Amino acid sequence: MPVVTEQMQYKMKGGTHIENITQPIQETLKVSGLQAGTVTVFVKHTTASIMIIEDEPGIRGDTTRLWDQLIPSNPDWLHNTHNPGEDNGHSHLRGQLQGAFVTIPFVNYTLTLGTWQQVVLIDFDTRARTRDVVLQMIGE
């Protein structure tokens, strides 16, 4: 089976910034030459994640609140205390829990997402960064 790999970059703001990346993934898929298969969307950073959500303002706000409650910022995280100048221990923990990738089937050059499902990149870090996202499409 053929494999096509593409990379994208996003300038993120940190602080649980959410960026909808569904359309660029779909556009890349359409020019990949692959009609059906799976695409894995992977972020190359330990303080960011890829997830599927219903992308609307309420869910974005609730997502931020959820992470703030589950894994709050805390200067006493060991990552922060063992690495002078670091303040993003909570960002790493959030990234570990959420995960770095999703895999989505596609048919007729189209992602098989449900009506309200959207793929988003979420940046948990404490400052702005450029994030690298890899798309690996396997199919025919």
N, C-alpha and C positions, 0 to 999 in steps of 0.2 A: 504494500500500500504506500502510495506517495505521502511524504511529509513536507509541509510548508511551514517555515518559521519566520515570523515577522516581529519587529520590536517597535514599541511606541514609548514616548516620554510625556510626562505630565508635570507641570509646575503645581505643586501642592502647597497649601498654607499651614499644614500641621493642625494640631488642636482638634482632631477628629473631623477634618475636612473630608467631605464626600464629593466625588466627581463621577458623574454618569458616563460610562465608557461604552455603552451598548452600541451606539451608532458607529463609532470608529471600528469596533470589532466586526459589525455586520458589513461595513464597506470593505474591510480587508478580506473578509471571507468571500465576498462576491467576486473579487479579482484574483483569488487564490488559484482558480482553475479546478478546485475540488467541489463536486456537487453535493456529496453526502459524506458524513463521517462525524468526527468529534473535534472540538476545539478546546484546548486547555488554555486558560487565561491565568498567568502567573506573574506575581509582583516580586522583584528581585531585592526586597528589603525586609528587615526584621521588625520594623516599626510601622508597617503598612499591611493591608489585607485586601483581598478581592472577595466580594460577596454578592449575592442576589437579593434584592429587596423590591418592594413596591416603592418606587422613588417619587415621593411626594413630601411636602414640607413637614407634615406631622410626623411621618416615619423618620425623616432625617433628624428632627428634634428629639424624638423618642430614642433613637439610636444613640445619639450623643449622651442623653441622660442615662441610658442603660449602662454604657461604658463608664461614665463617671461614678455610677453607684457600684458597679461590679469590681472595678479595678481603679480606684481613685489615684490621682497624683499624690505622691508621698515622698518627701526627701529621705525617708528611712528605708526605702527599697534598697536591698543590698547592691544592686547594680549602681545606684547613685553613690552609695557610701564607699564602694570599692574602686570607683572611677572618678577621681576628683573632677569637678566641673560638669559632670553628667546629671541630668534632671529628668531622664526619660525612661526610667525603669518601668513605669506603668505602661509606656508605649510598647515596649518589648513584650510584656506580659499579655497585653491586648492582642498584639499581632500573633503571638503563639496560640492563643485561644481561638481567634477567628480563622486563621489559616491564610496561606499565601496563594491559593489557587482555587479555581472551580473548573469543571469540565462540563461542556454543554454539547449535546448532539446537534447536528444541522442536517437539513434535508432541502433539496432544491436551492442550494446556496443561501439558506435562511436559517438563523438560529431557531431552535424549537422552544423558545421561551413561552411561558404562559402569558395570558393577556396583560397582567400587571407586573410581570417580572422584568427587572432591569439589572444589568451588571454594573456594579459600582466599585471604584477604587476608594478605599478609606485610609486616610493618613492619620495615624495616632501620635505622631511625633510632636515635639514641643516647639518646633520652628519650621519655617518654610524649607522645602527641599524639592528637587527634581526626582521624580520616581520613574523607574524603568519597568515597563510591562512587556512580557513576552507572550505572544500568541503562537501556539503550536497546533497546527491543523493536520489531522490524519484522516485520509479518506480516499475517495475515488471520484 
